[in-house]
Structures are given as structure tokens and as C-alpha cells.
Amino acid sequence: MVAPDERGQAGHLQMTQPPIRNRLLQGLPAEDLACCLELLTRVTLKPRQVLHLRSMPIEYCYFMEEGLVAVMADLGDGKDVEAWLIGSEGLVGLPTVLGGIASPFRRVVAVGGIAWKISALNLSRLIDERQAVGDAMLRYVHAVTVQSAQSGACAKRHSLDQRLACWLLAAGNRLESRRLPLTHALLSRLIGARRSSVTVTLGRFEATGAVEQRRGEIVILDEPLLETIACNCYGIIKSAYETSLRAPAPRVPAVEPDA
Amino acid sequence: MPDYFFHVSDGRRLYRDDEAVDLPDIGAAQIYARQDARDLVCQKVGDDVALAGWRILVCDPNGRELLSVPVLEWIEPPSVASKSGRDVKSGNPTGS
């Protein structure tokens, strides 16, 4: 049986529970969602808060509601680089879903927000005990795999304009907002370009009317225009996540040879 | 360590750096500006415009310009160009 999480107060949660914005949780059947909620604690995430240390056992996983968590890769030069961002579409703690204990990545809050926290132990048990939860997690893993591979290919071939437009659109999706509280320094680490190159490229986007830069944030003014600048990697990754959120059609049972 | 701002000018427009970098001294700021210049070229920033005339302007927090580094400066530094010229004349291949 699943053990109650720390501070998990099922009744209290259900009485006062705000609407759920995490798209993985939203996609669960009501009965499975209710089981999850009994084990989830709503927590605030502060900017620069470290959720997972590199190579250390993962104790808690987080279904993101608001804000962004950066998955940081170590490239061996003493400087971490953001590999990808997790927002309301996802879960911080993929290794747990796959039965892993730890991962080589650090996970740090890039944009403060809110998440549903669950112990890794309880998440593993939920996945084992409730097929709908396990299936949803595996579809999510597939989307993340598509994103990782596509982003890697994108970084090899596509221009800074294309990649930056891609990241802005992706961040907007994950934050469910056109106002992106992202610094040029963060974007430069995500994209693998110097900050000044990002600043000039954003300035050029601004001149076309695609975005506006305000103090501490970038605002997407014309999403369709930004989509025309972005490479098609954005569409491929977006489509992978959208597909992952849809429950699959029932499978036709295989015919048993002896049946 | 002092803050240095690295604005970019394309000759007509200034792309302002609002975040700044802490660096030990102006020598480190010059190296940083040259790395910025190299990235602007490598990333093909503004790929429909020539980068001739573009400059990295290194400023202090009061907006005072401390250095102006041409973006294309690093491609053909005069000393390297003349050295490779001598190698070609003497028939002394530098590659392979």
C-alpha cells in the first residue's frame, strides 16, 4: 500500500484544493488523480532552489504547476549548462519513473512557482499500482526523449535565430504565459551562445514586433511571427508533448497462438 | 570585482546589455569582449548583414565607455597575417 506522504492531508487537500494546472495530472482519470492527490503536497518553489543534486538519490519528485525548473548538465568545465526546462507540462524526477535512483543532472528552479511534491517512493508505488499513472508517465518519458534528441540535432544545424525563437515559444508553453521572466544569461546557457549574441538576436526580434523586452522579462507579442522564425523542431517537440498527454486508443489484443 | 557592461553596436543601433558581468579588471573585460565578438561571428548573428562596423562597447556602471572592440578584429590580427605571409614566401607550409 502507498504510505501517506509527509504533510499529506488528503481530506484537507481535497477541500481546499485549487484547480490543477499540471498537465500530466490533468490527464489522469478522476479516480487515479484522487489517489495521487492524497500523496501530493503543494509547495512553493523559490528561484535558484536546488531540487535534485547531481548523482545523489532523488527523494522527492515535483509535478510542476507554475514556474520553470532547469535540468543542468555538467560539461566538465566547472560550469553547469541548462539542458532543458520543465514547466506545467511535466514532472521533475524522470529517473524515478524509470526505476532509477539518481541522475547525472542537477535540477534547479529557474523561474519561481508552485509544484505538487511527492516522495520518490510513493511515486514509484503509484506507478506500480495504478496502470493509468504508469502509462501517463511512460508517454511523458517518450515526449522527453523526443525533446532531448530533437534539441541535440537542432543545436548542431540550426541558427541562433531559429533556436532562440524555439526556446521562447517552448518557455511560453511551459509557463502558459506570454510573459517570460527569463534573463539573457539564462537563455544564453540554454542555447549555448554568448549572452551578447542573445541580446542582439532578441533586439532584432524586437525590431520585427515578435517580442518586447521589458525590465526582467521578455514578452511574446506575435506568436505566429515567432513561429515563422523558429525551426520546425519547435513543432515536433510541441506535438510530442501534446500526443503524450492524450490517452492512447485501446490496443487490439494480440491473438494468442494457442487460443 | 567591478561590473562591466558589454553593449553591441551595429553602427546604427545599440543593443544594450542590462545584466553586466563581474570581472577582475579591464584586461579580463577585453578578453571577454573578444570572446563575444567571436561568438557573434560563429553564431552568424544578423546573418543577412555584414558584421563590418559592428563593435562591442565595454562600459562601466555609469555608462562610461572603457573599450570599443571591433567585432571583426579577431579574424585577421595584423601580426598573424604578416607571419603567415612570410611562411608562404619561404615555401614553409604551416599546415599538414
Boltz contact constraints between the chains, C-beta under 6 A:
constraints:
  - contact:
      token1: [A, 159]
      token2: [B, 44]
      max_distance: 6.0
  - contact:
      token1: [A, 160]
      token2: [B, 43]
      max_distance: 6.0
  - contact:
      token1: [A, 184]
      token2: [B, 19]
      max_distance: 6.0
  - contact:
      token1: [A, 185]
      token2: [B, 19]
      max_distance: 6.0
  - contact:
      token1: [A, 193]
      token2: [B, 43]
      max_distance: 6.0
  - contact:
      token1: [A, 194]
      token2: [B, 36]
      max_distance: 6.0
  - contact:
      token1: [A, 194]
      token2: [B, 39]
      max_distance: 6.0
  - contact:
      token1: [A, 196]
      token2: [B, 6]
      max_distance: 6.0
  - contact:
      token1: [A, 196]
      token2: [B, 8]
      max_distance: 6.0
  - contact:
      token1: [A, 196]
      token2: [B, 36]
      max_distance: 6.0
  - contact:
      token1: [A, 197]
      token2: [B, 39]
      max_distance: 6.0
  - contact:
      token1: [A, 197]
      token2: [B, 40]
      max_distance: 6.0
  - contact:
      token1: [A, 197]
      token2: [B, 43]
      max_distance: 6.0
  - contact:
      token1: [A, 197]
      token2: [B, 45]
      max_distance: 6.0
  - contact:
      token1: [A, 199]
      token2: [B, 15]
      max_distance: 6.0
  - contact:
      token1: [A, 199]
      token2: [B, 17]
      max_distance: 6.0
  - contact:
      token1: [A, 200]
      token2: [B, 8]
      max_distance: 6.0
  - contact:
      token1: [A, 200]
      token2: [B, 15]
      max_distance: 6.0
  - contact:
      token1: [A, 200]
      token2: [B, 45]
      max_distance: 6.0
  - contact:
      token1: [A, 203]
      token2: [B, 15]
      max_distance: 6.0
